[in-house]
Amino acid sequence: KKLARSEMIPFSMCRSYRDHEAMVVLRELAVLEALHDCTVKFRKPRIQIRSHEVTIESFRSNDEHMKSSAFLLSMCSPVLRNMFCGGFIESIERFAVVKDVSKDIFRKTMQIWLGEDLIAKDIEELILIASTADRFGMSSIGHALEDTILQVLQNDIGLCVDALN
C-alpha cells in the first residue's frame, strides 16, 4: 500500500537492532523509576511581534518535563552525554533544558532509539523526529528515518501523478 503524507506512518528500526540483547535490556531499564536520576525540561521560544518583525525575545517554560536516566540519555546522544558527563552545570544539577523540541517528539525519538515501534501521525511528525535525532547526534536512527521519509514522499509524488492521469 502506498502511504500519503497525511496518513499515519508506521516506523520501526530493523529487527537486528530492535532484538539486540542490549536494546531489550535498555527498554526494560528505561521505565524503572528508581533509575530516573535527572529531569529534562522542554522550553519553546516566546515570539514577540514588533512592527512587522518577528523577534525571538527569550525562552519561557511550557511546563513540560520528564524524568529519565542520565546514563540512558548519555548512551543515546553524544550531545546529552556532553551535558551530563562534561563540565557543564547539567552534570552537577542533573537537570537539562531542551529548547525548541516538544516533550512528545523527544519521547518518540527516544522510543525509536530504544527500538520500540512507532506510528507517526503524519510525515511532518516523522520529519520532526528525524530533525531531533539529527540535532542530538542519534545517527543510528537518522538513516532509517530518512529512508522512510523518502519512501513516503516518493509515494506521495506517485499519488499526484496518478491523480493527474
C-alpha positions in Angstrom: 0.0 0.0 0.0 1.2 3.5 -0.8 1.2 6.0 2.0 0.2 9.6 1.6 1.7 12.4 3.6 -1.3 12.9 5.8 -1.7 9.2 6.8 -0.4 7.5 9.9 3.1 6.2 9.2 4.3 3.0 10.9 8.0 3.0 11.7 10.4 0.6 13.4 14.1 0.0 13.4 15.4 -3.1 11.7 14.8 -6.4 13.5 18.5 -6.9 14.4 18.6 -3.5 16.1 15.3 -4.0 18.0 16.1 -7.5 19.1 19.7 -7.0 20.1 20.1 -8.1 23.8 21.4 -4.7 24.9 18.4 -2.9 23.4 16.0 -5.3 25.1 17.6 -4.6 28.5 17.7 -0.9 27.9 14.0 -0.9 27.1 13.4 -2.7 30.4 15.6 -0.3 32.4 14.2 2.9 30.7 10.9 2.5 32.6 12.3 1.9 36.0 11.6 5.0 38.1 14.4 4.1 40.5 16.9 4.9 37.8 15.3 8.2 36.9 18.0 10.5 38.3 17.6 13.5 36.1 15.0 15.8 34.7 14.7 17.1 31.2 12.7 20.3 30.8 11.3 21.4 27.5 11.2 25.1 26.5 9.9 26.9 23.5 10.7 30.4 22.3 8.5 33.2 23.2 8.0 35.2 20.0 7.2 38.8 20.1 6.0 40.7 17.1 7.1 44.3 16.7 6.2 46.4 13.7 6.2 43.6 11.1 9.3 41.9 12.5 9.3 38.6 14.3 11.9 38.6 17.1 12.7 35.7 19.4 12.9 37.6 22.6 13.6 34.9 25.3 12.6 31.4 26.3 9.8 30.6 28.6 8.8 27.3 30.1 6.0 25.4 28.5 5.8 23.5 31.8 6.7 20.1 30.2 9.3 17.9 31.8 10.2 14.3 32.0 12.2 12.2 34.4 14.8 9.9 32.9 18.2 8.3 33.5 21.2 10.4 32.8 23.1 7.2 31.9 20.4 6.2 29.3 20.3 9.7 27.8 24.1 9.8 27.7 24.1 6.5 25.8 21.7 7.6 23.2 23.2 11.0 22.4 26.7 12.5 22.4 25.1 15.9 22.9 23.4 14.8 26.1 26.5 12.8 27.1 28.5 16.1 27.0 25.8 17.8 29.0 25.6 15.2 31.8 29.2 13.9 31.8 31.1 17.1 30.9 32.0 20.1 32.9 28.5 21.6 32.4 26.0 22.6 35.1 23.8 19.7 34.0 26.4 17.2 35.3 26.0 18.6 38.8 22.3 19.5 38.9 21.1 16.5 36.9 18.8 18.9 35.1 18.8 19.6 31.3 16.8 22.2 29.4 16.0 21.2 25.8 14.8 24.1 23.7 12.6 24.0 20.6 11.7 20.4 21.0 8.4 19.2 22.5 8.3 16.5 25.1 6.2 14.3 22.8 8.7 14.5 19.9 11.7 13.9 22.3 9.9 11.0 23.9 9.1 9.5 20.4 12.8 10.0 19.4 13.9 8.1 22.5 11.4 5.3 21.9 12.8 4.8 18.4 16.3 4.8 19.7 15.3 2.1 22.2 14.0 0.0 19.3 10.3 0.5 20.0 7.8 0.5 17.2 6.2 3.9 16.4 3.3 5.1 14.4 3.8 8.8 13.4 0.6 10.7 12.9 1.9 12.2 9.6 5.1 12.9 7.6 5.6 16.2 9.4 5.9 14.4 12.7 8.3 11.9 11.3 10.4 14.8 9.9 10.4 16.5 13.4 11.6 13.2 15.0 14.3 12.9 12.4 15.4 16.5 13.0 15.5 15.9 16.7 17.6 12.7 16.2 20.0 14.7 14.0 20.2 17.6 16.5 21.2 15.2 19.3 23.6 13.2 17.2 21.5 10.0 17.3 22.9 8.7 14.0 21.7 5.2 14.5 18.1 6.2 13.8 18.7 9.0 11.4 19.3 7.0 8.3 16.4 4.7 8.9 14.0 7.6 9.4 15.4 9.3 6.2 14.7 6.2 4.2 11.1 6.0 5.5 10.5 9.8 4.8 11.9 9.5 1.3 9.7 6.5 0.6 6.6 8.4 1.8 7.5 11.4 -0.3 8.1 9.3 -3.4 4.7 7.6 -2.9 3.1 11.0 -2.4 4.6 12.1 -5.8 3.3 8.9 -7.3 -0.2 9.6 -6.0 -0.1 13.1 -7.6 1.0 11.7 -10.9 -1.8 9.0 -10.7 -4.3 11.7 -10.0 -3.2 13.9 -12.9 -3.5 10.9 -15.3 
